[in-house]
Amino acid sequence: MNKGRSRTVFVCQQCGRESPKWLGRCPGCEGWNTFVETVVRAPTRHAAPSRLPSIAPQELSQVTIEGTPRLTLSSAEFNRVLGGGIVPGSLVLIGGDPGIGKSTLMLQVSAMAAEREGKVIYVSGEESLEQVRLRANRLGLGGEHLFVFPETNLEIILEHIDQESPHLVIIDSIQTVYLDELGGAPGSVGQIRECTMRLMQWAKAAGIPVLLSGHVTKDGAIAGPRVLEHIVDVVLYLEGEPFSTYRLLRSVKNRFGSTNEVGIFEMRGDGLMEVDNPSQVFLAQRARDTVGSAVVPTLEGTRPLLVEIQALSSTTSFGLPRRTANGIDFNRLLLITAVLSKRAGLPLGNQDIIVNVVGGLRVNEPAADLGIALAITSSLRSAAIAPDLVAIGELGLSGELRGVPQLERRLAEAAKLGFGRCLLPRRAKFSAPQGIKPIGVESLREAIRVALAKGERQTS
């Protein structure tokens, strides 16, 4: 009888690259001290049969789509990110930093699904039954039809959920489950990859959705090999600053919907609560006639969101001025500062510049360039921007302003919150909604002159 032999390799815990010997730095992801010794068993001739039934090839035109409804929850923000609800048989991965609120979100989703659909199994690999009950009490959840299963052996987990036939299965977290037949500790590359594949096969065969929570590394990626994100159907990231109460649930992969959706929540004592009007919340504490402050209509996914960008410039005490960016890309700040110095003639060579997005949000799109530039100029000149003015526009290296997408939606959101004017690129093509006056400008110099002019009004 031919038995499979085992061999020892070193596997990178970040990208999954294998090496016959230990390396200090991974050639694939360039991570330091990421190789871990792992025992790999060679496959035998008698492989385990697949859980998926055999399906013959079919002509695409003859394939019929069954009208299987999605599992919708009472949380509109969660449904929005998933594209309308949880698809039966799908595998959803939710990642986030430790303490960001993943377990809180998973338990709330479990309770909502149990209340609407029936039996839900919550597999807790990190907490005991008593600890889960304490969290449920804090969140005000009764727990009817919600079954908690504190287990980490995947074979036992699959055996029990096969017998129970729930409407939803939640694994918290994927780094804690393991298979006895594999070498390596729970959370290793081989264990995570194989356990996720087994769960995917079970979900597709049973038609029951499975939600997984996963930790992220210091670089912000899901802990484990990158192939993990290719196995699952949906990848969501729960983001938020450590000292902010707001959380963003962002979709980065969705086989059943758009990846441009974002759900916004607020972390409170009784759990994650939906934010119905985030623009109004983020601007609630904004004072009028504030120096170094600009309001920018951004897009988080397909949702328009008004954010306040603050800037502070002060004469440096050192030879090299510092640049500090909170909520925006640091390289983008360097670009905007260089354009302000070269094209607008601002003396920023001896100025420390600090830019911050209020509320702990992060703005990545170039449409915020004009707002950032105006906030820096306002702080340098100690002149406030008009309180009824918002600014949109991408900044070019020649100092010109370029158009941005979906201007109508941005302007409609600004008009809804009481802003009367919008500074934007002159060549942009759009139909302005009622209640707001567009002011078209050609260059950064012109935008600064209009935004900081006291009592001056200019039409496009």
Rosetta blueprint (number, residue, H / E / L):
1 M L
2 N L
3 K L
4 G L
5 R L
6 S E
7 R E
8 T E
9 V E
10 F E
11 V E
12 C E
13 Q L
14 Q L
15 C L
16 G L
17 R L
18 E E
19 S E
20 P L
21 K L
22 W L
23 L L
24 G L
25 R E
26 C L
27 P L
28 G L
29 C L
30 E L
31 G L
32 W E
33 N L
34 T L
35 F E
36 V E
37 E E
38 T E
39 V E
40 V E
41 R E
42 A L
43 P L
44 T L
45 R L
46 H L
47 A L
48 A L
49 P L
50 S L
51 R L
52 L L
53 P L
54 S L
55 I L
56 A L
57 P L
58 Q L
59 E L
60 L H
61 S H
62 Q H
63 V L
64 T L
65 I L
66 E L
67 G L
68 T L
69 P L
70 R L
71 L E
72 T L
73 L L
74 S L
75 S L
76 A H
77 E H
78 F H
79 N H
80 R H
81 V H
82 L H
83 G L
84 G L
85 G L
86 I E
87 V L
88 P L
89 G L
90 S L
91 L E
92 V E
93 L E
94 I E
95 G E
96 G E
97 D L
98 P L
99 G L
100 I L
101 G L
102 K H
103 S H
104 T H
105 L H
106 M H
107 L H
108 Q H
109 V H
110 S H
111 A H
112 M H
113 A H
114 A H
115 E H
116 R H
117 E L
118 G L
119 K L
120 V E
121 I E
122 Y E
123 V E
124 S E
125 G L
126 E L
127 E L
128 S L
129 L H
130 E H
131 Q H
132 V H
133 R H
134 L H
135 R H
136 A H
137 N H
138 R H
139 L H
140 G L
141 L L
142 G L
143 G L
144 E L
145 H L
146 L E
147 F E
148 V E
149 F E
150 P L
151 E L
152 T L
153 N E
154 L H
155 E H
156 I H
157 I H
158 L H
159 E H
160 H H
161 I H
162 D H
163 Q H
164 E H
165 S L
166 P L
167 H L
168 L E
169 V E
170 I E
171 I E
172 D E
173 S L
174 I L
175 Q L
176 T L
177 V L
178 Y E
179 L L
180 D L
181 E L
182 L L
183 G L
184 G L
185 A L
186 P L
187 G L
188 S L
189 V H
190 G H
191 Q H
192 I H
193 R H
194 E H
195 C H
196 T H
197 M H
198 R H
199 L H
200 M H
201 Q H
202 W H
203 A H
204 K H
205 A H
206 A H
207 G L
208 I L
209 P L
210 V E
211 L E
212 L E
213 S E
214 G E
215 H E
216 V E
217 T L
218 K L
219 D L
220 G L
221 A L
222 I E
223 A L
224 G L
225 P L
226 R L
227 V H
228 L H
229 E H
230 H H
231 I H
232 V L
233 D L
234 V E
235 V E
236 L E
237 Y E
238 L E
239 E E
240 G L
241 E L
242 P L
243 F L
244 S L
245 T L
246 Y E
247 R E
248 L E
249 L E
250 R E
251 S E
252 V E
253 K E
254 N E
255 R L
256 F L
257 G L
258 S L
259 T L
260 N L
261 E L
262 V E
263 G E
264 I E
265 F E
266 E E
267 M E
268 R E
269 G L
270 D L
271 G E
272 L E
273 M E
274 E E
275 V L
276 D L
277 N L
278 P H
279 S H
280 Q H
281 V H
282 F H
283 L L
284 A L
285 Q L
286 R L
287 A L
288 R L
289 D L
290 T L
291 V L
292 G L
293 S E
294 A E
295 V E
296 V E
297 P E
298 T E
299 L E
300 E E
301 G L
302 T L
303 R E
304 P E
305 L E
306 L E
307 V E
308 E E
309 I E
310 Q E
311 A E
312 L E
313 S E
314 S E
315 T E
316 T L
317 S L
318 F L
319 G L
320 L L
321 P L
322 R L
323 R E
324 T E
325 A E
326 N E
327 G L
328 I L
329 D L
330 F H
331 N H
332 R H
333 L H
334 L H
335 L H
336 I H
337 T H
338 A H
339 V H
340 L H
341 S H
342 K H
343 R L
344 A L
345 G L
346 L L
347 P L
348 L L
349 G L
350 N L
351 Q E
352 D E
353 I E
354 I E
355 V E
356 N E
357 V E
358 V L
359 G L
360 G L
361 L L
362 R L
363 V L
364 N L
365 E L
366 P H
367 A H
368 A H
369 D H
370 L H
371 G H
372 I H
373 A H
374 L H
375 A H
376 I H
377 T H
378 S H
379 S H
380 L H
381 R H
382 S L
383 A L
384 A L
385 I L
386 A L
387 P L
388 D L
389 L E
390 V E
391 A E
392 I L
393 G L
394 E E
395 L E
396 G L
397 L L
398 S L
399 G L
400 E E
401 L E
402 R E
403 G L
404 V L
405 P L
406 Q L
407 L H
408 E H
409 R H
410 R H
411 L H
412 A H
413 E H
414 A H
415 A H
416 K H
417 L L
418 G L
419 F L
420 G L
421 R E
422 C E
423 L E
424 L E
425 P E
426 R L
427 R L
428 A L
429 K L
430 F L
431 S L
432 A L
433 P L
434 Q L
435 G L
436 I L
437 K E
438 P E
439 I E
440 G E
441 V E
442 E L
443 S E
444 L H
445 R H
446 E H
447 A H
448 I H
449 R H
450 V H
451 A H
452 L L
453 A L
454 K L
455 G L
456 E L
457 R L
458 Q L
459 T L
460 S L
